[in-house]
């Protein structure tokens, strides 16, 4: 029986000597990831898409260009780099975004590393639609609570060119990444990162729109997460026994930070079941998405005020 070292040597060398084209390596990458049974869910949901992300990074092409050059030969250095990247994806169980240092959200590129979660929220679809039909008019002041990489804040700034966006997070590590992304997109004059325990840094401030993707993974799900999630900061995932530790405070204090016509958009993922059971009389509007995803609700300031005592 061959040793693990021999297996890995074959893993790296065999495709380099036998495969040639972009299409060859795409097919090989898909087969390798599927055979290794890695978990997808950090920006891609299948082996084909994950392989494209890795391949595009290595050859410095976007995914649309890859299709144009599918018959092109890879250089030896490109072959070696791609094969080693796939090997790392399998051995380390790191999401592709952490291996490439980049993720896309709402059609925009973002720097990511293990200080922040990989952007993947279905809220991107709402931003692209400018939150219609839920907003009566374009917001002037937006709050992105638990901003992480600032992907939501920055995407909102693109969607609403006249708006100012406050991007809050308790993690100084996450805010360092956020600042890099804000600078990359040249939005320092409109997106403002701040360290804050939820709303603490913006006392007295009111917003036309609050968007938040807070930690919401409950204790049971945290214990069962695939290995890929353990590369992400636990601070951005775990939220107590029922996944609602932060959401309760977000709900209770939201009306104090919303304008009269303001709305709250909040993602709670699988914890939507706990939330609905805990507050059966609260009229959550659960939003649907053409590209998939669920667990995102909307509440108006009026609805939040009406039920504030329950939170």
C-alpha positions in Angstrom: 0.0 0.0 0.0 1.5 3.4 -1.0 2.4 5.8 1.7 0.6 9.1 2.1 3.7 10.9 1.0 3.9 8.9 -2.2 0.2 9.5 -2.8 0.7 13.3 -2.4 3.7 13.2 -4.7 1.6 11.5 -7.4 -1.3 13.9 -6.7 1.0 16.8 -7.6 3.1 15.5 -10.4 0.8 13.3 -12.4 -1.6 16.0 -13.7 1.3 18.4 -14.3 2.8 16.0 -16.8 -0.4 14.6 -18.3 -2.7 17.6 -18.6 -2.3 20.7 -20.7 -5.3 23.0 -21.2 -7.5 25.2 -19.0 -10.3 22.8 -19.7 -8.1 19.8 -18.7 -7.3 21.4 -15.3 -10.8 22.5 -14.7 -12.0 18.9 -15.2 -9.2 17.6 -13.0 -9.9 20.1 -10.3 -13.6 19.2 -10.2 -12.9 15.5 -10.0 -10.3 16.0 -7.2 -12.6 18.2 -5.0 -15.5 15.8 -5.5 -13.4 12.8 -4.7 -12.1 14.4 -1.5 -15.7 15.3 -0.4 -14.8 18.9 0.7 -17.5 21.2 1.9 -18.8 24.0 -0.4 -20.7 27.0 1.0 -18.3 30.0 1.2 -19.2 31.8 -2.0 -19.6 28.7 -4.1 -21.9 25.6 -3.7 -20.3 23.1 -6.0 -16.9 21.7 -7.2 -17.2 23.2 -10.7 -17.6 26.8 -9.3 -14.9 26.3 -6.6 -12.4 25.0 -9.2 -13.1 28.0 -11.5 -12.3 30.4 -8.6 -9.0 28.7 -8.0 -8.1 28.4 -11.6 -9.0 32.0 -12.4 -6.8 33.2 -9.6 -3.8 31.3 -10.8 -4.0 32.4 -14.5 -5.1 36.0 -13.7 -8.3 35.8 -15.7 -11.8 36.4 -14.7 -14.3 33.5 -15.0 -15.8 34.8 -18.2 -12.3 35.0 -19.8 -11.6 31.4 -18.7 -14.4 30.2 -20.9 -12.8 32.1 -23.9 -9.4 30.5 -23.2 -10.6 27.0 -22.3 -8.4 25.4 -25.0 -5.3 27.5 -24.0 -2.3 25.7 -22.6 -1.2 26.5 -19.0 2.5 27.3 -18.4 4.4 24.9 -16.2 4.4 27.4 -13.3 0.7 27.9 -13.7 0.1 24.1 -13.6 2.2 23.7 -10.5 0.5 26.6 -8.7 -3.0 25.4 -9.5 -2.3 21.8 -8.5 -0.8 22.9 -5.2 -3.8 25.2 -4.6 -6.2 22.3 -5.1 -4.0 20.2 -2.8 -4.2 22.8 -0.1 -8.0 23.1 -0.5 -8.3 19.4 0.1 -5.7 18.9 2.9 -6.3 22.1 4.9 -10.0 22.3 4.2 -9.7 26.1 3.7 -12.4 27.9 1.7 -11.1 29.0 -1.7 -11.5 32.7 -0.7 -8.9 32.3 2.0 -6.5 30.6 -0.4 -6.9 33.3 -3.0 -7.3 36.2 -0.6 -10.3 37.5 -2.5 -14.1 37.1 -2.6 -16.8 38.6 -4.7 -20.0 40.1 -3.2 -22.8 42.0 -5.1 -20.5 41.9 -8.2 -17.6 43.6 -6.3 -14.2 42.2 -5.3 -13.1 42.2 -1.6 -10.0 41.3 0.3 -10.6 38.5 2.8 -8.5 36.5 5.2 -9.2 34.5 8.4 -9.9 37.7 10.3 -13.3 37.9 8.7 -16.1 35.7 7.4 -16.1 34.9 3.7 -18.8 37.1 2.2 -21.8 35.0 1.1 -25.0 36.6 2.4 -28.1 36.6 0.2 -28.4 40.3 1.2 -26.3 41.0 -1.8 -29.4 40.4 -4.0 -31.3 43.0 -2.0 -28.6 45.5 -2.4 -28.4 45.0 -6.2 -32.2 45.6 -6.2 -31.7 48.7 -4.1 -34.0 47.1 -1.4 -37.1 47.6 -3.6 -40.0 47.7 -3.0 -39.2 48.1 0.7 -37.6 51.6 0.6 -39.8 54.6 -0.1 -36.9 56.6 -1.2 -33.1 56.4 -1.5 -31.5 56.3 2.0 -29.2 59.0 3.0 -27.8 57.3 6.1 -27.1 53.6 6.3 -25.8 51.4 9.2 -24.1 48.1 8.5 -24.0 46.4 11.9 -21.4 43.6 12.4 -19.7 44.7 9.2 -16.8 42.2 9.0 -15.0 42.8 5.7 -17.4 45.8 5.0 -18.7 44.0 2.0 -22.4 45.0 2.8 -21.4 48.6 3.7 -19.4 49.1 0.5 -22.0 47.5 -1.8 -24.6 49.8 -0.2 -22.4 52.8 -0.9 -22.2 51.7 -4.6 -26.0 51.2 -4.8 -26.8 54.6 -3.2 -24.1 57.1 -4.3 -25.5 59.9 -2.2 -25.6 57.9 1.1 -23.1 57.8 4.0 -22.6 54.4 5.6 -21.4 53.6 9.1 -19.7 50.2 9.3 -19.6 48.8 12.9 -17.9 45.8 14.3 -16.6 44.7 17.7 -13.6 43.1 16.2 -10.5 45.3 15.6 -9.1 42.5 13.4 -12.2 42.6 11.2 -12.1 46.4 11.1 -8.5 46.3 9.8 -9.7 44.2 6.8 -12.7 46.5 6.4 -10.4 49.6 6.2 -8.4 47.9 3.5 -11.5 47.2 1.4 -12.8 50.7 2.0 -9.5 52.2 0.8 -9.4 49.8 -2.2 -12.8 51.0 -3.3 -11.9 54.6 -2.6 -14.9 55.2 -0.3 -13.1 56.7 2.7 -15.3 59.8 2.4 -18.6 57.8 2.6 -18.0 54.6 4.5 -16.9 55.0 8.1 -15.6 51.9 10.0 -16.0 52.1 13.8 -15.3 49.7 16.6 -18.6 49.2 18.5 -20.4 46.6 20.6 -23.6 46.6 18.4 -25.0 50.2 18.6 -22.7 51.5 21.4 -20.6 53.8 19.2 -23.6 55.5 17.5 -25.7 56.6 20.4 -28.3 59.1 19.2 -27.7 58.4 15.5 -30.6 57.5 13.3 -30.6 55.7 10.0 -32.9 55.3 7.0 -31.7 51.7 6.7 -30.0 49.3 9.1 -28.6 46.1 7.5 -27.0 43.5 9.6 -25.6 40.0 9.2 -24.7 39.2 12.8 -23.4 36.0 14.4 -26.4 33.6 14.5 -25.1 30.0 14.6 -26.6 28.2 17.6 -24.6 25.9 19.9 -25.8 22.7 18.3 -24.9 23.8 14.8 -21.5 25.2 15.9 -20.7 21.7 17.2 -21.5 20.2 13.8 -19.9 22.7 11.4 -17.7 21.2 8.6 -14.0 21.8 8.9 -14.1 24.7 6.5 -16.0 26.9 9.0 -13.3 26.4 11.6 -11.0 28.7 9.6 -13.5 31.5 10.1 -13.4 33.7 13.3 -15.8 32.1 15.9 -16.7 35.6 17.0 -18.4 36.1 13.6 -20.4 32.8 13.9 -21.4 31.7 17.4 -24.4 33.3 19.1 -25.4 31.2 22.1 -27.7 28.3 22.6 -30.4 29.4 20.2 -28.3 31.7 17.9 -30.1 34.8 19.0 -27.8 36.3 21.6 -27.1 39.4 19.5 -30.3 39.5 17.6 -32.4 40.2 20.7 -30.4 43.4 21.3 -30.5 44.3 17.7 -34.3 44.1 17.7 -34.8 45.8 21.0 -32.6 48.8 20.2 -33.2 49.2 16.4 -36.2 51.6 16.7 -34.0 54.0 18.6 -31.7 54.2 15.6 -34.2 54.3 12.8 -35.8 57.3 11.1 -39.6 57.4 10.9 -39.7 55.5 7.6 -36.6 53.4 8.4 -36.4 49.7 8.0 -34.2 46.9 9.6 -32.9 44.1 7.4 -31.4 41.2 9.4 -30.0 37.8 8.5 -30.5 35.0 11.0 -30.0 31.9 8.8 -31.2 28.6 10.4 -32.0 30.5 13.6 -35.1 31.8 11.9 -36.9 28.8 13.4 -35.9 29.8 17.0 -36.8 33.4 16.2 -40.3 32.6 14.9 -41.0 30.4 17.9 -39.7 33.0 20.4 -41.7 35.9 18.9 -44.8 34.3 17.3 -46.7 37.6 17.3 -44.0 39.7 15.6 -44.8 40.3 11.9 -41.5 39.3 10.5 -41.4 39.7 6.7 -39.2 36.8 5.5 -37.6 37.7 2.2 -37.1 35.4 -0.7 -34.2 35.3 -3.2 -34.0 34.3 -6.8 -30.4 33.0 -6.4 -31.2 31.0 -3.2 -30.9 31.7 0.5 -33.3 32.3 3.3 -33.3 33.4 6.9 -33.4 37.2 6.2 -36.2 39.3 7.7 -37.5 42.8 7.4 -39.2 44.9 10.1 -40.2 48.6 9.9 -39.6 51.0 12.7 -43.3 51.1 13.4 -43.4 47.3 13.8 -40.3 47.3 16.0 -41.7 50.0 18.2 -45.0 48.1 18.5 -43.3 44.9 19.8 -40.2 46.5 21.5 -41.2 45.4 24.9 -41.1 41.7 23.8 -37.5 41.9 22.9 
